[in-house]
Amino acid sequence: MGRNRALITERDQTLLAFAAEHRLIVADHIQVLLSISRDAAQARLRGLRAAGMLASERFFHGQPRCWWITRKGLAVIDSQLPAPRIDLRSYRHDIGLGWVWLAAERGAFSQLREVASERTMRSRDGVLTQSPVAELERKEPYGVRLGGAGPAGRERLHYPDLLLTTPGGRRIGVELELTSKDGPRRERILAGYGADPRIAAVLYLVDRPAVARAVEASAARLDIAPMVHVQRVQWGLRRDAGPGLAPARSRGRAYRAPERAMER
């Protein structure tokens, strides 16, 4: 372990920490993360792959090569997260989430104390389930309770794609919704958010008008419309950082949590 640490730079550690939070990343993410050229980002990724800390593959014709962290890479940064499981059905979602994470870290939504990924939240809750009962009683899960029991009899929880925590401790769930869930499932999740006093607001990022309308209609039926915000995004070139996700012009500026939501 000591030898591995000596081989990587601080920037490599930053890159690996970013990769640990996501299932898949691309070179454009790293270009923005480290404020370097695309060639430099690719060279750094290739170096970490040669060291066994990253793996990569080009899954789709015409799409960029994807990268993901290995167990060795996780060990080098002392991460307790598991190695990512690649599911190509969520390819577009996973790549998009990297852009949402970068936007959140750079203050696109509001001043934040923490940005927690779904992978981190599930890992932290997994540790809780292995703790003594007394410890469980003192700690609330990161997941939003949906009611009922899930696999292995555990309570059913939903995890947002990102959980933003404000300096005052309020939580904002972020959902990158690129496909439309069936109505009952969507409303079960929204009802969970509405019943959770820790959640100040929920931000849905969508790229299709039909998905936006479905989310807004469900929130209205559940009488939680004031806490549910829908922001249209689009894929394409961003003026400041190249390809990625950006607010759609037709829906105005990027979301920033209003103060009234912070006081919920």
SULGIBEL-V766558 format. One record per residue. N is the residue number from 0. SS is DSSP state (a for helix, b for strand, c for the rest). PHI is phi in degrees with one decimal (999 if undefined). PSI is psi in whole degrees, 0 to 359 (NA if undefined). Layout:
N/SS/PHI/PSI
N/SS/PHI/PSI
This chain:
0/c/999/318
1/a/-60.7/319
2/a/-64.7/319
3/a/-61.3/319
4/a/-61.3/321
5/a/-69.7/338
6/a/-84.4/342
7/c/-111.7/149
8/c/-90.9/175
9/a/-61.9/322
10/a/-66.5/323
11/a/-62.4/319
12/a/-63.9/320
13/a/-62.1/317
14/a/-61.5/313
15/a/-64.7/322
16/a/-63.9/321
17/a/-65.0/314
18/a/-61.6/326
19/a/-63.8/331
20/c/-79.7/349
21/c/-127.5/157
22/c/-78.6/318
23/c/-136.5/144
24/b/-133.4/165
25/c/-129.5/166
26/a/-60.4/326
27/a/-61.7/325
28/a/-58.4/315
29/a/-71.1/326
30/a/-56.6/317
31/a/-75.9/316
32/a/-55.8/315
33/a/-102.1/359
34/c/54.7/53
35/c/-128.2/173
36/c/-73.0/162
37/a/-64.0/320
38/a/-62.6/319
39/a/-66.5/322
40/a/-63.5/316
41/a/-65.2/321
42/a/-64.3/320
43/a/-66.7/319
44/a/-63.0/316
45/a/-63.0/322
46/a/-63.4/318
47/a/-70.6/329
48/a/-66.5/318
49/a/-61.2/329
50/c/-83.6/359
51/c/82.5/11
52/c/-93.1/341
53/b/-131.3/155
54/b/-123.5/161
55/b/-152.1/159
56/b/-165.4/148
57/c/-96.5/109
58/c/-83.5/325
59/c/-128.8/139
60/c/-60.4/134
61/c/81.1/358
62/c/-108.6/154
63/c/-68.1/158
64/c/-62.9/139
65/b/-102.6/150
66/b/-129.8/149
67/b/-149.0/154
68/b/-79.9/145
69/c/-99.9/174
70/a/-60.7/323
71/a/-64.3/318
72/a/-62.7/319
73/a/-63.5/320
74/a/-65.4/323
75/a/-62.5/326
76/c/-100.1/13
77/c/57.2/36
78/c/-83.7/138
79/c/-92.0/2
80/c/-71.7/151
81/c/-76.2/163
82/c/-63.9/141
83/c/-63.0/146
84/c/-101.8/120
85/c/-85.3/127
86/c/-130.0/106
87/a/-66.8/346
88/a/-65.6/334
89/a/-107.7/22
90/a/-52.9/305
91/a/-63.8/321
92/a/-63.8/315
93/a/-65.6/320
94/a/-66.7/317
95/a/-61.7/324
96/a/-65.2/329
97/a/-60.3/322
98/a/-69.8/322
99/a/-64.2/317
100/a/-58.2/312
101/a/-61.2/320
102/a/-63.0/317
103/a/-64.4/317
104/a/-64.5/333
105/c/-94.9/12
106/c/83.3/22
107/c/-67.2/334
108/c/-102.5/314
109/c/-178.9/174
110/c/-69.1/131
111/c/-128.1/150
112/c/-90.4/327
113/b/-155.0/146
114/b/-120.3/112
115/b/-108.8/129
116/b/-83.4/165
117/a/-58.3/320
118/a/-60.7/317
119/a/-66.9/316
120/a/-63.0/315
121/a/-63.1/321
122/a/-65.4/315
123/a/-64.4/319
124/a/-69.0/328
125/a/-63.1/322
126/a/-65.3/320
127/a/-60.2/319
128/a/-66.4/343
129/c/-98.1/3
130/c/-87.4/162
131/c/-59.0/156
132/a/-56.2/318
133/a/-59.9/322
134/a/-68.8/322
135/a/-61.4/324
136/a/-68.3/338
137/a/-92.7/345
138/c/-121.7/130
139/c/-87.7/142
140/c/-67.5/154
141/c/-68.3/325
142/c/-64.2/151
143/b/-87.2/128
144/b/-71.6/132
145/b/-108.2/354
146/b/86.7/147
147/b/82.7/180
148/b/-110.3/143
149/c/-103.5/209
150/a/-57.6/141
151/a/62.0/20
152/a/78.3/6
153/c/-78.1/153
154/b/-62.3/146
155/b/-80.0/124
156/b/-124.6/150
157/b/-118.1/138
158/c/-113.6/125
159/c/-65.8/164
160/c/-63.9/320
161/b/-138.0/148
162/b/-120.4/116
163/b/-96.3/131
164/b/-115.2/125
165/c/-77.9/166
166/c/-55.5/331
167/c/-84.6/0
168/c/93.3/1
169/c/-74.9/150
170/b/-113.8/140
171/b/-123.4/119
172/b/-84.0/137
173/b/-118.7/126
174/b/-119.8/120
175/b/-90.0/101
176/b/-105.9/91
177/c/-97.2/350
178/c/-131.9/154
179/c/-88.9/119
180/c/-71.2/158
181/c/-66.2/153
182/a/-54.5/309
183/a/-59.2/319
184/a/-66.3/315
185/a/-60.2/317
186/a/-74.5/332
187/a/-64.5/319
188/a/-67.1/314
189/a/-63.2/322
190/a/-64.5/323
191/a/-62.0/316
192/a/-61.3/315
193/a/-63.2/331
194/a/-88.6/353
195/c/-94.0/109
196/c/-66.7/346
197/c/-77.8/340
198/b/-91.4/116
199/b/-84.2/328
200/b/-161.4/159
201/b/-127.7/130
202/b/-111.8/118
203/b/-100.0/122
204/b/-101.2/120
205/b/-130.7/154
206/c/-118.2/9
207/c/-135.1/136
208/a/-57.4/324
209/a/-63.4/322
210/a/-68.7/319
211/a/-59.3/314
212/a/-64.2/322
213/a/-64.8/317
214/a/-64.4/314
215/a/-63.7/322
216/a/-67.4/319
217/a/-64.8/317
218/a/-62.0/321
219/a/-67.1/318
220/a/-62.9/326
221/c/-86.8/359
222/c/62.1/38
223/c/-125.6/20
224/a/-53.5/321
225/a/-60.9/334
226/a/-95.5/354
227/b/-107.2/120
228/b/-115.9/134
229/b/-115.8/124
230/b/-119.9/121
231/b/-74.2/135
232/b/-126.1/163
233/b/-140.0/153
234/b/-86.7/142
235/b/157.1/197
236/b/-84.7/130
237/b/-95.2/137
238/c/-57.6/325
239/c/-94.9/343
240/c/-148.8/15
241/b/85.1/205
242/b/-67.1/147
243/b/164.7/202
244/b/-100.3/139
245/b/-139.8/155
246/b/-58.8/136
247/c/-72.2/136
248/a/-60.1/327
249/a/-68.3/345
250/a/-113.1/11
251/c/83.2/202
252/c/-74.7/164
253/c/-63.1/151
254/c/-64.8/137
255/c/-134.2/127
256/c/-60.1/125
257/c/-70.4/155
258/a/-61.4/325
259/a/-64.5/330
260/a/-70.6/328
261/a/-67.8/342
262/c/-97.4/7
263/c/-64.8/NA
